[in-house]
Amino acid sequence: MTSLKEICGGLPLHPLPENRGQKKGVPHAPVRIPNLTAQEEKLALQNALRYFPPEIHKELALEFADELKLYGHIYMYRFCPEIEMRAYPIEEYPCKTKPAAAIMHMIMNNLDPSVAQFPQELVTYGGNGQVFSNWAQFWLAMHYLSEMTEEQTLVMYSGHPLGLFPSHRYAPRLIITNGMIIPNYSSRSEYEKMFAMGVTMYGQMTAGSYCYIGPQGIVHGTVLTVLNAGRRYLGVENLAGRVFVTSGLGGMSGAQAKAAVIAGCVGIIAEVDEAALLKRYRQGWLMEITDSLDHCIARLREARNNKFTLSLGYHGNVVDLWERLVHELDTTGEQLVDLGSDQTSCHNPFSGGYYPVQLSFEEANQLMSTNPGRFCTLVQESLRRQVAAINRLSDKGMFFWDYGNAFLLEAQRAGADVEKRGANKTEFRYPSYVQHIMGDIFSLGFGPFRWVCTSGDPQDLATTDLIAASVLEDAIHQGVSASVKQQYHDNIRWIQEAGKHSLVVGSQARILYSDQKGRVSIAVAINQAIADKRIKAPVVLSRDHHDVSGTDSPYRETSNIYDGSAFCADMAVQNFVGDAVRGATWVALHNGGGVGWGEVINGGFGLVLDGSEEAEEQAKMMLSWDVSNGVARRCWSGNSNAYETICQAMEETDKLKVTLPHKVEDESIVEQALHR
């Protein structure tokens, strides 16, 4: 068994570790079909071998060529370390700086088999959200981090550790870019080629930025989405007996079952991959599982009629589930579902992100590699069937929304009936959850703020929970608007109940939605608790890239931007740079994430609180920018909530001066000017 000291020692070459290949009993990524030319295959092999000295090239070349042929990528399975991969307490990492040790803690959490979707392929979530492109990069990054001083910065190019470069103590210790492709070449086909050649990587959002915290990372947002969907669509606060149908129990989607329980509704979640289903069931994130549609419908009816909370995982294709619900409607006249969505990985529909209903899971995995053209045809046919069933139920009163996974975008490309007549190109027959639910929350400055206790001690996490709840309660007592007050109350309830829901998978982490004032106040209070020794070790602050300012994504995070700038990425890029110059410990900028490669630019950060006055000042400055940047952009686009929020922020911050828009009150002036 490899030790942390050995992990930090650099690539193990003398002797070479045994090549064990793919481990049995572990979920593995689908085979990729990059369609490389002979010259590109040669480049892929040369690019992999350049991590190693020439004397071992002959031995490694044969197995790397086999990996490329068998899996469509060179993962370097030989170098997958024989260590219990998890987030170890920060004190156990042999590093020269605490920030470096904190980053290592986060990297190993992203690759923890209880957290990662395909750990041996270095995929954390989303089917292709890579931490690194291959295992050589993992070893090198860990070695560099162990050697890093406070006058160096590690630079990462799409999984590749470019090296340690001189900087200064106030600079980020780590700067990550993933998938920064020249725009005209940022297509799926080019991505598959470039990833196979080892020159770029799809980091999803928090996979490639080392900030994933397991399904808890999205469960809170899903709870808020379901609760607010009930308020908006059903006109109710209490979701008892209300049925929510969706799909996906993998990485991010695994949160849906837990969210249904916390929200108090009946959640029916379909999942084709039995391993993913059983993983969530064993982790306590699913109450029941079944592979019988008859049993599924019977339990749905029972829970609906008796108004008890249920999360039921259906092992099968969601299209079969939707079509069965239509059958029940047609034969009994009973509409069994109130709310619907989808969290298949439709950003990656032809490489394992979406499984067509016509095939079994095993048949689909085989066909996607042996006949990708036929597989693509079946996926699009399946999408059309799924949408047809959803439309039928929607016509009878079910409310459906797109969860920002490119479901409606891919359904449109497949020819499904999702068009919204007279709308702009970011709008469909059904809204995205940002357009109808979370967009207003973002415009108030609220988003998925999170932290990780690097001690690994659950008691430290419990202490931070108490601190966060107290901070938000104090903010309410000081006086806030009604809309902000409701969000604070939702989050206080969330944080007070978080412990009993067993949300921790992997690192000792917590997430809640907060605005600028709340984030800064929580950070300052946690930092003080570290200084007072009430918390034993540094705490890493972070957030999902899916946030107020972090992501430009016209079909998700910025889908409620209507001034024509939804396809512009200035906000995410400026956020990345602004965080870096205001004290972030590390920053990341990605192409892709959520809705897919070429569809989004997003960024994130990590900020290590160590109890120092310097950490407090960095948190105040960086977190304020990290929220106000996005609120200011949303204000300029014409959002009234954002206008009020940024005006309030300017009143409270002397140095903040934001350009405010003047609304065109009389649109006839514009019409007359254009049609003289």
Number of C-alpha atoms within 10 A of each C-alpha: 8 10 12 16 14 17 22 22 17 18 21 14 11 6 6 12 14 10 13 10 15 16 11 7 7 13 18 17 19 20 19 22 23 22 14 18 10 9 8 16 19 13 17 24 22 16 15 22 18 10 13 13 9 11 8 12 16 10 10 20 15 11 17 23 18 14 18 22 15 14 17 23 27 26 26 23 21 18 22 24 19 11 12 14 17 19 22 22 17 24 15 12 22 20 23 14 16 21 27 29 24 30 26 24 27 27 25 23 27 34 28 24 20 17 25 29 28 24 23 25 28 28 28 32 29 30 25 26 27 31 33 31 29 23 23 25 23 25 21 21 26 27 21 20 28 23 16 22 21 18 15 20 25 22 20 21 18 26 29 23 20 14 15 20 14 13 15 13 14 16 20 27 28 25 21 24 22 29 25 18 16 7 9 7 11 17 14 14 12 15 21 21 23 19 21 29 25 23 19 23 30 28 32 29 31 29 26 32 32 29 27 32 30 27 25 27 27 23 24 27 21 24 23 22 20 25 23 19 24 21 15 14 15 17 11 14 13 14 24 19 22 24 25 26 24 25 27 28 31 27 26 24 25 28 26 34 34 27 26 28 20 23 23 23 27 30 31 29 31 29 24 24 19 14 16 18 24 17 17 22 19 10 13 15 26 27 17 16 19 15 16 12 16 11 13 20 17 12 17 24 17 14 21 20 12 11 17 16 22 27 26 24 28 26 22 22 24 25 24 17 23 24 19 16 23 23 14 15 17 12 9 9 11 13 16 20 26 22 24 24 21 24 25 28 30 26 25 21 21 23 24 22 18 24 30 27 21 15 16 15 17 10 12 23 18 15 15 21 19 13 11 17 12 11 23 18 13 19 23 22 18 22 24 22 21 21 21 19 19 21 20 17 24 18 9 14 15 20 23 25 22 23 25 27 25 25 25 28 21 20 23 18 13 17 13 20 16 19 16 14 9 7 10 10 12 21 21 20 16 19 23 28 25 22 21 18 20 25 26 18 22 27 29 28 30 26 28 22 22 22 26 25 28 28 24 20 15 15 15 22 23 19 14 26 24 13 19 25 20 14 22 23 15 12 16 16 9 8 10 12 9 10 12 19 17 13 19 25 15 16 21 22 12 21 22 14 13 20 15 7 14 13 24 19 17 25 28 23 26 24 28 28 26 26 26 22 19 20 27 21 20 21 26 22 19 27 24 20 20 20 18 11 11 14 25 18 24 23 28 25 26 25 26 25 30 24 27 31 32 30 31 29 28 24 30 28 29 26 24 25 22 15 11 9 15 19 17 14 18 13 21 27 19 17 27 25 15 18 27 23 14 21 26 30 28 27 25 28 29 31 24 26 29 28 25 24 22 20 20 24 29 31 33 31 31 28 27 26 29 23 22 12 14 12 20 22 15 22 26 19 17 22 26 20 19 26 27 26 22 26 28 25 24 29 24 20 20 17 22 15 19 25 22 14 21 29 17 11 20 14 11 11 11 8 8 13 13 16 10 15 12 8 9 9 7 8 9 10 10 10 10 9 8 8 6 5
